[in-house]
Every structure is written in structure tokens, then in C-alpha cells.
């Protein structure tokens, strides 16, 4: 089978997605998971629970919220609400990515299944590369990358758990912080509209402020405030341009 024939198959694009595990976004996320693994090991959580959490509660910040809720003695309902509110931020990512990968023949159940794997790293990786993939095979491409990424991190956590208990907290914190830094820089460099810059800047300023004012709702309030202000800024920008034209 020639290269052109293989490039027209779903299996070829699935394996192309699998190879994305060696990309910079995937490597950064795996380093972040080592930091998270050190955090959970020092907190005394059993390794099997950490591996299960890695696969089921996919977004890394949501896992940190869950662990800190458990350590803080929060009840199950409180932890559930906190993780749910944290994960709501992923809904716009799902809404942006799904139209890029689906076709008229893509079954709804498959999109619902793959939406579980949409988090910062998978979203950034797919949005940067999916335009170069034939639309008929974009679902296969994303499935190959995202499923491999989850399984690789589950395996990574299981292997390194026993070795990271003695990590200094500053090392674990730095490793964990790599993912949000990469996300911010990727969004900034790939932004195509001034409203994105406004939202990022306002969010970065509002985050520490709301953490000081209302630490339980800092991410939610910063997100709503930054998004709302960016929306108004976009409207004013459009009105200004129409007025000059």
C-alpha cells in the first residue's frame, strides 16, 4: 500500500494522532502529571485511586480541586460541585472543537465519548493541527491522540508514584505549573482577534484579585469577569470600526 493510499485510511490518521504523544504539548502534560503524582503521594492517596482519577477526572486542575477537597475534609457533594464548576470551563473548548472534527456521518455517541478527552492539552494540540487533516478522518486523528494521552498518563502515574514521594514541594509545584503556562502562551500566540488578548489579560489580573477576595470562587469569577469584559470590548471595537467605515 502506497503513502497516498494509507493517508486516505482512518487507521493511518489514528496512528498519526497516536504519534502526537511525542509532541511538546504531550510531554509538558506528562511532566505536569509527575508533579500531580508527587502531590497525591505526599497526601497519602493510594496509587490505584490516583490512576483511576487520572482516567476519569481528566482535567488536571479538576483533579487538584478534588484532592484538596478530600484533604480539607469536604463532603462528597461539596467536592462534586467544586469539580463540576471547574470543569464547566471546558464546555467552550468542546463547542469549538466538535464542529471542526465532525462530519454528517459522525455518530453522536462517538462525539460524546471523545468529548471526555477534551482538556487543555488535547484541545490545543487538535486546534493547531486539525486543519491539515482531511475532515473525514479528523475524528480518528483526535481519538488517536487523546486516548493515547490519557492511557500514557495513567501508566506514567502508576510507574512513577513510588519514586516521587520525596520530591520537594517546590519541584512538584513547578512541574504542575508547566501546563497552564504552555496553555497561556499557546493561546496568546495563536489568537486571531483582539478580544482573546483582552480576555487573557483581564483573567490574569482578576485571578489573583478574586483569590484574595473569594478564594472558593476565584476561577469562576475571574473567568466570568474576563469573558464579559472581553465581550463588551469586542462590541465596542466593532462599533468603532463601523463608525469609521
Protein Blocks (a to p, Z undefined) as FASTA:
>chain_A
ZZklmmmpfklmmmmmmmmmmpmklmmmmmmmmmmmmmmmmnopafklmmmmmmmmmplk
lmmmmmmmmmnopafklmmmmmmmmmmmmmmmmmmmmmmmmcfklcfklmmmmmmmpcfk
lmmmmmmmmmmpcfklmmmmmmmmmmmmmmmmmmmmmmmmmmmmmgcfklmmmmmmmmmm
mmmmmmmmmpcbfklmmmmmmmmmmmmmmmmmmmmlmmmmmmmmmmmmmmmmmmmmmmmm
mmmZZ
